């Protein structure tokens, strides 16, 4: 397993008051609130927090927001999270990946967008280090045996290549990708739509516990938060932003995995798709991605590595079939060999007629082919050797 530094909780370069303001705003707002993200980017977290605390004094929405903010104790929330092994990181922390800043420059999607106010992390790995070389592998929850097998192989091959596998810990493709990376003793990151202290789906308790012990569980939703449809859409932008590329393995025409691919495209990340049978509904969305949206077709981990690595560092030679012993023969000898019967020996003249080559030339060629082990000769004539010569 590639060594990753153990994360060290601490304020880094972030002022304590800014951190507390970000925690309070994170507890107030829904993940991916693009308007709030813009305000924080323009004014700073403390200024936004103070303005919202003032309310409007008219008993309206502003006063309701102010009352909710006053009820929040950021220090208490941070302490409670720490007791569950969860830390809060935000822009300015040494552990914060610069790649998340690209979200501020991307268009909104489904009303979601912007750099997170902060993220809640559970696990020993440092977020900036695992995100430095990461690929998202996502797809259908109702994966076929084919899709789960491909996702597992991709997860393992990417992990063996030193790539962190990022996914959403859902049933199907996500689960297979995580397990593939773990089986290869690599690093994997699970990005959740609920609190990092919760297990969703419940059946993946062991998987998420192991990821939290060896890698990282990430959430924009505060601890204790429940998964909702809107939070899954917000979560997808984080999966795309934390990765250099996104691979979709099986996705129907209407699929959350395609939402992640859309985010990857908006962020100018590499978008990749694994083709399935043309008759497979679970692969229909991937095929549309490949046909109409400039996604790159990949079938194995080495394809993905080539696309997300610096130019020339992971280039693959063109694929070709294995060389056969006859490939090293001259064109003439191959032509003569094609005229030699398999079972019943034939005369030189018969081979010459079949091959369309002069008899004298054929006899010289047959003797070369016999010496090389392609042909055997008897009193009855020439025929192919029982076994091909060794390569």
C-alpha positions as CSV (number, residue, x, y, z in Angstrom):
1,X,0.0,0.0,0.0
2,X,1.3,3.4,-0.9
3,X,2.3,5.3,2.2
4,X,0.1,8.3,3.0
5,X,0.9,10.6,5.9
6,X,-1.4,10.5,8.9
7,X,-3.6,13.6,9.0
8,X,-2.8,16.0,11.8
9,X,-5.8,18.0,13.1
10,X,-5.1,21.6,13.6
11,X,-6.0,25.1,12.4
12,X,-3.3,25.4,9.8
13,X,-3.4,28.9,8.4
14,X,-7.1,29.5,9.1
15,X,-8.0,32.0,11.9
16,X,-10.0,30.4,14.7
17,X,-12.9,32.9,14.2
18,X,-13.0,32.1,10.4
19,X,-13.2,28.3,11.2
20,X,-16.0,28.8,13.7
21,X,-17.9,30.9,11.2
22,X,-17.5,28.3,8.5
23,X,-18.7,25.6,10.9
24,X,-21.8,27.6,11.9
25,X,-22.6,28.4,8.2
26,X,-22.1,24.7,7.3
27,X,-24.6,23.7,10.0
28,X,-27.1,26.3,8.8
29,X,-27.0,25.8,5.0
30,X,-27.6,22.9,2.7
31,X,-24.5,21.4,1.0
32,X,-23.7,23.0,-2.3
33,X,-25.6,26.3,-1.7
34,X,-24.0,28.2,-4.5
35,X,-25.3,31.6,-3.4
36,X,-23.8,31.3,0.1
37,X,-20.5,30.0,-1.4
38,X,-20.3,33.1,-3.5
39,X,-21.0,35.4,-0.6
40,X,-18.3,33.7,1.5
41,X,-15.8,33.9,-1.4
42,X,-16.5,37.6,-1.8
43,X,-16.9,38.8,1.8
44,X,-15.2,36.2,3.9
45,X,-16.9,33.7,6.4
46,X,-16.9,36.0,9.4
47,X,-18.6,38.9,7.6
48,X,-21.3,36.7,6.2
49,X,-21.8,35.1,9.6
50,X,-22.1,38.5,11.3
51,X,-24.5,39.8,8.7
52,X,-26.8,36.8,9.0
53,X,-26.7,37.0,12.8
54,X,-28.1,40.6,12.6
55,X,-31.3,39.5,11.0
56,X,-33.8,42.1,9.8
57,X,-35.9,42.7,13.0
58,X,-39.1,42.2,11.0
59,X,-39.8,38.7,12.2
60,X,-39.2,37.3,8.7
61,X,-36.8,34.8,7.2
62,X,-33.7,36.8,8.2
63,X,-34.7,36.7,11.8
64,X,-35.3,33.0,11.6
65,X,-31.9,32.4,10.1
66,X,-30.3,34.6,12.9
67,X,-32.1,32.6,15.6
68,X,-30.8,29.3,14.1
69,X,-27.3,30.7,14.0
70,X,-27.4,31.8,17.6
71,X,-28.4,28.3,18.6
72,X,-25.2,26.9,17.1
73,X,-22.1,26.5,19.2
74,X,-19.3,25.8,16.6
75,X,-16.8,24.9,19.3
76,X,-19.2,22.3,20.8
77,X,-19.9,20.9,17.3
78,X,-16.1,20.5,16.6
79,X,-15.6,18.9,20.0
80,X,-18.5,16.5,19.4
81,X,-17.2,15.6,16.0
82,X,-13.6,15.0,17.4
83,X,-15.0,12.5,19.9
84,X,-16.3,10.5,16.9
85,X,-12.9,10.7,15.1
86,X,-14.1,13.4,12.7
87,X,-12.2,16.6,11.9
88,X,-13.4,19.7,10.0
89,X,-11.1,21.1,7.3
90,X,-11.7,24.2,5.2
91,X,-10.0,26.4,2.6
92,X,-6.7,27.7,4.0
93,X,-5.9,24.4,5.9
94,X,-2.8,22.6,4.8
95,X,-4.9,19.5,4.2
96,X,-7.3,21.4,1.9
97,X,-6.9,20.3,-1.8
98,X,-6.5,23.2,-4.2
99,X,-8.5,21.2,-6.8
100,X,-11.7,22.0,-4.9
101,X,-11.2,25.7,-5.7
102,X,-12.2,24.8,-9.3
103,X,-15.8,24.6,-8.2
104,X,-15.9,28.4,-7.8
105,X,-15.1,28.7,-11.5
106,X,-17.6,26.1,-12.8
107,X,-21.2,26.7,-13.7
108,X,-23.9,25.6,-11.3
109,X,-25.7,22.4,-12.0
110,X,-29.2,21.6,-10.6
111,X,-28.9,24.7,-8.4
112,X,-25.7,23.3,-6.7
113,X,-22.2,24.6,-7.0
114,X,-19.3,26.5,-5.3
115,X,-16.5,25.5,-3.1
116,X,-17.6,23.8,0.1
117,X,-17.5,25.9,3.3
118,X,-15.6,23.0,4.7
119,X,-15.6,19.2,4.8
120,X,-16.0,16.7,7.6
121,X,-13.3,13.9,7.4
122,X,-13.1,10.6,9.2
123,X,-9.9,8.6,8.6
124,X,-6.1,8.7,8.9
125,X,-5.2,9.9,5.3
126,X,-4.6,13.5,4.4
127,X,-7.2,14.8,1.9
128,X,-4.7,16.9,-0.1
129,X,-2.4,13.9,-0.5
130,X,-5.0,11.3,-1.6
131,X,-6.5,13.9,-3.9
132,X,-3.2,14.6,-5.6
133,X,-3.6,11.5,-7.8
134,X,-7.2,10.4,-7.7
135,X,-9.8,9.0,-10.1
136,X,-13.5,8.6,-9.5
137,X,-15.1,5.3,-10.5
138,X,-18.9,5.6,-10.4
139,X,-21.9,3.9,-11.9
140,X,-25.2,2.1,-11.4
141,X,-26.4,0.9,-8.0
142,X,-28.1,-2.0,-9.8
143,X,-24.9,-3.2,-11.3
144,X,-24.7,-6.3,-13.4
145,X,-22.2,-9.0,-12.8
146,X,-20.2,-7.6,-15.8
147,X,-20.3,-4.1,-14.4
148,X,-19.3,-5.0,-10.9
149,X,-16.4,-7.2,-12.2
150,X,-15.1,-4.3,-14.4
151,X,-15.4,-1.8,-11.6
152,X,-13.5,-4.1,-9.2
153,X,-10.7,-4.7,-11.7
154,X,-10.5,-1.0,-12.4
155,X,-10.3,-0.2,-8.7
156,X,-7.5,-2.7,-8.2
157,X,-5.5,-1.7,-11.3
158,X,-5.7,2.0,-10.4
159,X,-4.7,1.4,-6.8
160,X,-1.7,-0.7,-8.1
161,X,-0.8,2.3,-10.2
162,X,-0.7,4.6,-7.2
163,X,-4.1,6.2,-7.9
164,X,-6.6,6.9,-5.1
165,X,-10.0,5.5,-6.0
166,X,-12.8,8.0,-5.2
167,X,-16.5,6.9,-5.1
168,X,-19.7,7.2,-3.2
169,X,-19.9,3.9,-1.2
170,X,-23.3,3.1,-2.8
171,X,-24.4,-0.4,-3.8
172,X,-23.2,-1.7,-7.2
173,X,-20.4,0.0,-9.0
174,X,-19.3,2.2,-6.1
175,X,-18.9,-0.7,-3.7
176,X,-17.0,-2.8,-6.3
177,X,-14.6,0.0,-7.0
178,X,-13.9,0.6,-3.3
179,X,-13.4,-3.1,-2.7
180,X,-11.1,-3.5,-5.7
181,X,-8.8,-0.7,-4.4
182,X,-8.7,-2.2,-0.9
183,X,-8.0,-5.7,-2.3
184,X,-5.0,-4.2,-4.0
185,X,-3.9,-2.6,-0.7
186,X,-4.4,0.8,-2.2
187,X,-6.2,4.0,-1.0
188,X,-9.8,4.8,-1.5
189,X,-12.0,7.7,-0.5
190,X,-15.8,7.4,0.2
191,X,-17.7,10.7,-0.3
192,X,-21.1,10.5,1.4
193,X,-24.3,12.4,1.1
194,X,-24.9,12.0,4.9
195,X,-22.8,12.8,7.9
196,X,-19.4,11.1,8.0
197,X,-20.4,9.4,11.3
198,X,-23.4,7.7,9.6
199,X,-23.5,4.5,7.6
200,X,-25.4,4.7,4.4
201,X,-26.3,2.3,3.1
202,X,-26.5,0.4,6.4
203,X,-25.3,-2.8,4.7
204,X,-22.0,-1.2,4.0
205,X,-21.1,-0.6,7.7
206,X,-18.0,-2.9,7.5
207,X,-16.9,-1.4,4.2
208,X,-17.1,2.2,5.5
209,X,-15.5,1.3,8.8
210,X,-12.6,-0.2,7.0
211,X,-12.3,2.8,4.7
212,X,-12.3,5.1,7.7
213,X,-9.5,3.0,9.3
214,X,-7.3,3.0,6.2
215,X,-8.3,5.8,4.0
216,X,-10.9,8.6,4.3
217,X,-14.6,9.1,4.6
218,X,-15.6,12.6,3.4
219,X,-18.8,14.6,3.7
220,X,-20.0,18.2,3.3
221,X,-23.0,17.3,5.4
222,X,-22.4,17.9,9.2
223,X,-22.2,14.8,11.4
224,X,-25.6,13.3,12.1
225,X,-27.0,14.7,8.8
226,X,-29.3,12.4,6.8
227,X,-28.9,11.6,3.1
228,X,-31.4,13.4,0.9
229,X,-31.8,13.6,-2.9
230,X,-30.4,17.1,-3.0
231,X,-27.4,16.1,-0.9
232,X,-26.5,13.3,-3.4
233,X,-26.5,15.9,-6.2
234,X,-24.2,18.1,-4.1
235,X,-22.0,15.2,-3.2
236,X,-21.4,14.3,-6.8
237,X,-19.6,17.6,-7.5
238,X,-17.2,16.8,-4.7
239,X,-16.4,13.3,-6.2
240,X,-15.7,15.0,-9.5
241,X,-13.6,17.8,-8.0
242,X,-11.5,15.6,-5.9
243,X,-10.4,13.6,-8.9
244,X,-8.4,14.1,-12.0
245,X,-10.9,12.1,-14.0
246,X,-14.2,10.3,-13.7
247,X,-14.9,6.8,-15.1
248,X,-18.5,5.8,-15.5
249,X,-19.1,2.0,-15.4
250,X,-22.7,1.2,-16.2
251,X,-25.3,4.0,-16.0
252,X,-28.8,4.1,-17.4
253,X,-29.9,7.1,-19.4
254,X,-31.2,8.7,-16.2
255,X,-28.5,8.1,-13.6
256,X,-26.7,9.9,-10.7
257,X,-23.4,8.7,-12.2
258,X,-24.0,10.8,-15.3
259,X,-24.5,13.8,-12.9
260,X,-21.0,13.2,-11.6
261,X,-19.7,12.9,-15.2
262,X,-21.4,16.3,-16.0
263,X,-19.6,17.9,-13.1
264,X,-16.3,16.4,-14.3
265,X,-17.0,18.0,-17.7
266,X,-17.8,21.4,-16.1
267,X,-14.6,21.2,-14.1
268,X,-12.5,20.3,-17.3
269,X,-11.6,16.9,-15.8
270,X,-11.2,13.8,-18.0
271,X,-14.5,12.0,-18.5
272,X,-14.3,8.3,-19.3
273,X,-16.8,5.5,-20.0
274,X,-16.7,1.7,-20.0
275,X,-18.8,0.3,-22.8
276,X,-21.2,-2.6,-22.2
277,X,-23.3,-4.8,-24.4
278,X,-25.3,-2.7,-26.9
279,X,-28.4,-4.4,-25.7
280,X,-27.8,-3.6,-22.0
281,X,-30.1,-0.9,-20.5
282,X,-27.7,-0.4,-17.6
283,X,-25.0,0.7,-20.1
284,X,-27.2,2.9,-22.3
285,X,-26.2,6.1,-20.5
286,X,-22.5,5.3,-20.8
287,X,-23.0,4.7,-24.5
288,X,-24.7,8.1,-24.9
289,X,-21.8,9.6,-23.0
290,X,-19.3,8.1,-25.4
291,X,-21.4,8.8,-28.5
292,X,-22.4,12.4,-28.0
293,X,-20.4,14.0,-25.2
294,X,-16.7,13.5,-25.9
295,X,-16.0,10.9,-23.2
296,X,-13.0,8.7,-23.7
297,X,-13.6,4.9,-24.1
298,X,-11.7,2.9,-21.5
299,X,-11.6,-0.8,-20.8
300,X,-8.9,-1.3,-18.3
301,X,-6.9,0.5,-15.7
302,X,-3.9,1.2,-18.0
303,X,-6.3,3.1,-20.3
304,X,-7.3,5.4,-17.4
305,X,-3.7,5.9,-16.2
306,X,-2.7,7.0,-19.7
307,X,-5.5,9.6,-19.8
308,X,-4.9,11.1,-16.4
309,X,-1.1,11.0,-16.3
310,X,1.2,13.7,-17.6
311,X,1.6,13.3,-21.4
312,X,4.0,10.5,-22.3
313,X,4.4,9.1,-18.8
314,X,1.9,6.3,-19.1
315,X,1.6,5.9,-22.8
316,X,0.6,2.5,-24.0
317,X,1.8,0.8,-27.2
318,X,-1.0,-0.1,-29.7
319,X,-2.7,-3.3,-28.8
320,X,-2.1,-6.2,-31.1
321,X,-2.6,-10.0,-31.1
322,X,0.2,-12.2,-30.0
323,X,2.8,-13.0,-32.6
324,X,2.4,-16.4,-34.2
325,X,5.4,-18.5,-35.3
326,X,4.4,-18.1,-39.0
327,X,4.6,-14.2,-38.7
328,X,8.3,-14.4,-39.0
329,X,8.2,-16.2,-42.3
330,X,8.7,-14.4,-45.6
331,X,5.7,-13.7,-47.8
332,X,6.7,-16.5,-50.2
333,X,7.0,-19.1,-47.5
334,X,3.7,-18.1,-46.0
335,X,2.1,-18.4,-49.4
336,X,3.6,-21.9,-49.9
337,X,2.6,-22.9,-46.3
338,X,-1.0,-22.0,-47.1
339,X,-0.9,-24.6,-49.9
340,X,0.3,-27.5,-47.7
341,X,-2.5,-29.9,-46.7
342,X,-3.3,-30.6,-43.0
343,X,-3.7,-34.4,-43.0
344,X,-3.2,-36.2,-46.3
345,X,0.3,-35.6,-47.7
346,X,0.6,-34.0,-51.2
347,X,3.3,-33.9,-53.8
348,X,5.4,-30.9,-54.6
349,X,3.5,-30.4,-57.8
350,X,0.1,-30.4,-55.9
351,X,1.3,-27.9,-53.4
352,X,2.7,-25.7,-56.2
353,X,-0.7,-25.7,-57.9
354,X,-2.6,-24.9,-54.7
355,X,-0.1,-22.1,-53.8
356,X,0.2,-20.7,-57.3
357,X,4.0,-20.8,-57.2
358,X,6.5,-22.5,-59.5
359,X,7.3,-26.1,-58.5
360,X,11.1,-25.5,-58.2
361,X,10.5,-22.5,-56.0
362,X,8.0,-24.4,-53.9
363,X,10.4,-27.3,-53.3
364,X,13.1,-24.9,-51.9
365,X,10.5,-23.2,-49.7
366,X,9.1,-26.6,-48.4
367,X,12.6,-27.6,-47.3
368,X,13.0,-24.3,-45.4
369,X,9.6,-24.8,-43.8
370,X,10.5,-28.4,-42.9
371,X,13.7,-27.3,-41.3
372,X,11.8,-24.7,-39.3
373,X,9.3,-27.2,-38.1
374,X,6.2,-26.0,-40.0
375,X,6.0,-28.9,-42.4
376,X,6.8,-32.6,-42.3
377,X,7.7,-34.8,-45.3
378,X,7.3,-38.6,-45.9
379,X,7.4,-41.0,-48.9
380,X,3.8,-39.8,-49.7
381,X,4.6,-36.1,-49.8
382,X,4.3,-33.0,-47.7
383,X,1.8,-32.0,-44.9
384,X,1.6,-29.6,-42.0
385,X,3.5,-30.6,-38.9
386,X,1.3,-31.8,-36.0
387,X,2.4,-28.9,-33.8
388,X,3.5,-25.4,-34.6
389,X,7.1,-24.6,-33.8
390,X,7.7,-22.8,-30.5
391,X,7.7,-18.9,-30.8
